[in-house]
Amino acid sequence: MSDTRRVEQEIPWMRPASAWSLYRTAKPTAADRQKQRIAQAFEEVLERQSFDKITVIEIARKCGISRQTFYNHFLDKYDLVNWMYRQLVVGTTGRIGIDMTWERAVRTKLEIMRSKDWFFSKVYRVGDREGLLEHEPRLVFNYYESNLKRLTGKVLDEKERYALMLYCHGAVRMTAEWIRTAPDTPVDVIVEADMAALPPFARRTFLGNR
């Protein structure tokens, strides 16, 4: 089974509620399963209309829950989208150096995003401060920083943190542009470009002498 197919099967909102996994050792809680059902309901609603027109009441109705139950799990629909994206990151780049190489993790993430290009294209068009584009760079940075610390045992200095954040902002924006305007560009091209843009210290850790 390919990495892409395996991770797709593990990502909660792409699968039935019983298939929750995402590199977890503990069984899913009732809250985990409810979040997944809410995410799946949101995706179904998003297929029919734009993000800005979707209401929490509509998502709750589609999921068969009360509005308050939704708020028991998410602050709002922005928080829901950011949670859904975190599941993708945890299942791909969050596993660098655990059971995936950097290249495998990035490639898998991009292939999944391309397979769901309609979804990401819609959420990337949200220009609000709470939208995914505003939150994604920091989220990606946190996982990269965590990976680097785990693999090297060292804490990034100020210059390295700045360089890594610069990379994350650029990679996120270019990925969003790719999804919104040119999803037919081969994933290989994006992976090679991302690889070339990695800060030298991160490149050495993730890719060795490549």
C-alpha positions as CSV (number, residue, x, y, z in Angstrom):
1,M,0.0,0.0,0.0
2,S,1.3,3.5,-0.9
3,D,2.1,6.1,1.8
4,T,-0.6,8.3,0.4
5,R,-3.3,5.6,0.6
6,R,-2.2,4.6,4.0
7,V,-2.3,8.1,5.4
8,E,-5.6,8.8,3.7
9,Q,-7.0,5.7,5.5
10,E,-5.7,7.1,8.8
11,I,-7.0,10.7,8.5
12,P,-10.2,10.8,10.6
13,W,-12.3,13.1,8.4
14,M,-11.5,11.0,5.3
15,R,-12.8,7.8,6.8
16,P,-15.7,6.4,8.8
17,A,-15.7,7.2,12.5
18,S,-14.5,3.7,13.4
19,A,-11.2,4.2,11.5
20,W,-9.6,6.8,13.8
21,S,-5.9,6.2,13.9
22,L,-3.3,8.9,13.1
23,Y,-0.2,7.3,14.7
24,R,-2.1,6.9,18.0
25,T,-1.5,4.2,20.6
26,A,-4.7,5.0,22.6
27,K,-8.2,4.2,21.4
28,P,-10.3,7.1,20.2
29,T,-12.4,8.7,22.8
30,A,-16.0,9.7,22.4
31,A,-14.9,13.3,21.9
32,D,-12.4,12.1,19.1
33,R,-15.2,10.4,17.3
34,Q,-17.6,13.3,17.6
35,K,-15.0,15.7,16.2
36,Q,-14.5,13.4,13.3
37,R,-18.3,13.2,12.6
38,I,-18.5,17.0,12.7
39,A,-15.6,17.3,10.3
40,Q,-17.2,14.9,7.9
41,A,-20.5,16.8,8.1
42,F,-18.6,20.1,7.4
43,E,-16.9,18.6,4.3
44,E,-20.3,17.5,2.9
45,V,-21.7,21.0,3.5
46,L,-18.6,22.7,2.0
47,E,-19.1,20.7,-1.2
48,R,-22.3,22.5,-1.9
49,Q,-21.5,26.1,-0.9
50,S,-18.7,28.6,-0.1
51,F,-17.0,28.6,3.3
52,D,-18.2,32.1,4.2
53,K,-21.9,31.2,3.8
54,I,-21.7,28.1,6.0
55,T,-23.0,28.5,9.5
56,V,-22.4,26.4,12.7
57,I,-26.1,25.7,12.8
58,E,-26.0,24.2,9.3
59,I,-23.0,22.0,10.2
60,A,-24.6,20.8,13.4
61,R,-27.9,20.0,11.6
62,K,-26.0,18.0,9.0
63,C,-24.2,16.1,11.8
64,G,-27.4,15.6,13.8
65,I,-26.2,17.4,16.8
66,S,-27.1,20.6,18.7
67,R,-25.3,23.9,18.1
68,Q,-24.0,23.7,21.7
69,T,-22.5,20.2,21.0
70,F,-20.5,21.7,18.2
71,Y,-19.2,24.4,20.5
72,N,-18.2,21.8,23.0
73,H,-15.6,20.7,20.5
74,F,-14.7,23.7,18.4
75,L,-14.6,27.4,18.9
76,D,-16.1,28.0,15.4
77,K,-15.8,26.8,11.8
78,Y,-12.3,28.2,11.5
79,D,-11.2,26.2,14.5
80,L,-12.7,23.1,12.8
81,V,-10.8,23.7,9.6
82,N,-7.5,24.2,11.5
83,W,-8.2,21.0,13.4
84,M,-8.8,19.1,10.2
85,Y,-5.5,20.4,8.7
86,R,-3.7,19.4,11.9
87,Q,-4.8,15.8,11.3
88,L,-3.1,15.9,7.9
89,V,0.1,17.3,9.4
90,V,0.2,14.8,12.2
91,G,-0.2,12.0,9.7
92,T,2.6,13.2,7.4
93,T,5.2,15.8,8.3
94,G,4.7,15.1,12.0
95,R,6.1,11.6,11.3
96,I,9.4,12.7,9.8
97,G,12.1,10.6,11.4
98,I,9.6,8.3,13.0
99,D,8.3,6.1,10.2
100,M,8.7,8.5,7.3
101,T,11.6,10.3,5.6
102,W,11.2,14.0,4.9
103,E,10.7,13.4,1.2
104,R,8.1,10.7,1.8
105,A,6.2,12.8,4.3
106,V,6.1,15.9,2.2
107,R,5.2,14.0,-1.0
108,T,2.4,12.1,0.8
109,K,1.0,15.3,2.2
110,L,1.0,17.0,-1.2
111,E,-0.6,14.0,-2.9
112,I,-3.4,14.0,-0.4
113,M,-3.9,17.7,-0.8
114,R,-4.1,17.4,-4.5
115,S,-6.6,14.6,-4.2
116,K,-8.7,17.0,-2.1
117,D,-7.9,20.1,-4.1
118,W,-11.5,21.2,-4.2
119,F,-11.6,21.3,-0.4
120,F,-8.2,23.0,0.1
121,S,-8.9,25.4,-2.7
122,K,-12.1,26.6,-0.9
123,V,-10.5,26.9,2.6
124,Y,-7.4,28.6,1.2
125,R,-9.6,31.3,-0.3
126,V,-10.7,32.4,3.1
127,G,-8.9,35.7,3.8
128,D,-10.0,36.2,7.4
129,R,-7.4,36.4,10.2
130,E,-8.7,33.1,11.6
131,G,-8.4,31.3,8.2
132,L,-6.1,28.4,7.4
133,L,-3.6,30.5,5.5
134,E,-3.0,32.6,8.6
135,H,-2.6,29.6,11.0
136,E,-0.8,27.1,8.7
137,P,2.7,28.6,8.7
138,R,2.9,28.5,12.6
139,L,1.5,25.0,12.7
140,V,3.9,23.7,10.1
141,F,6.8,25.5,11.9
142,N,5.9,23.9,15.2
143,Y,6.1,20.4,13.8
144,Y,9.3,21.1,11.9
145,E,10.9,22.6,15.1
146,S,9.7,19.6,17.1
147,N,11.1,17.1,14.5
148,L,14.5,18.9,14.5
149,K,14.7,18.9,18.3
150,R,13.8,15.2,18.4
151,L,16.3,14.3,15.7
152,T,19.3,16.4,16.9
153,G,18.6,16.9,20.6
154,K,19.2,20.7,20.1
155,V,17.0,23.7,20.5
156,L,17.0,26.1,17.5
157,D,18.7,29.4,18.0
158,E,17.1,32.7,17.1
159,K,18.6,32.8,13.6
160,E,17.6,29.2,12.8
161,R,14.0,29.8,14.1
162,Y,13.7,32.8,11.8
163,A,15.1,31.0,8.8
164,L,12.7,28.0,9.5
165,M,9.7,30.3,9.9
166,L,10.6,32.1,6.6
167,Y,10.7,28.7,4.9
168,C,7.4,27.6,6.4
169,H,5.7,30.9,5.3
170,G,7.0,30.5,1.8
171,A,6.2,26.8,1.4
172,V,2.7,27.3,2.7
173,R,1.9,30.2,0.4
174,M,3.3,28.5,-2.6
175,T,1.4,25.3,-1.8
176,A,-1.8,27.3,-1.5
177,E,-1.1,28.9,-4.9
178,W,-0.4,25.5,-6.4
179,I,-3.7,24.1,-5.1
180,R,-5.7,27.2,-6.1
181,T,-4.3,27.7,-9.6
182,A,-2.2,24.9,-10.9
183,P,-3.0,21.5,-9.2
184,D,-1.8,19.7,-12.4
185,T,1.8,20.7,-11.7
186,P,3.5,17.4,-10.8
187,V,4.0,16.8,-7.1
188,D,7.7,15.9,-7.9
189,V,8.2,19.5,-8.9
190,I,6.8,20.8,-5.7
191,V,8.8,18.4,-3.6
192,E,12.1,19.3,-5.3
193,A,11.4,23.0,-4.9
194,D,10.6,22.5,-1.2
195,M,13.8,20.5,-0.8
196,A,15.9,23.2,-2.4
197,A,14.3,25.9,-0.2
198,L,15.0,24.2,3.1
199,P,17.4,26.1,5.4
200,P,20.8,24.4,5.3
201,F,20.7,23.2,9.0
202,A,17.2,21.6,8.4
203,R,18.4,20.1,5.1
204,R,21.3,18.4,6.7
205,T,19.1,16.9,9.4
206,F,16.3,15.8,7.2
207,L,18.3,14.9,4.0
208,G,21.9,14.2,5.1
209,N,24.3,14.9,2.2
210,R,21.6,15.0,-0.5
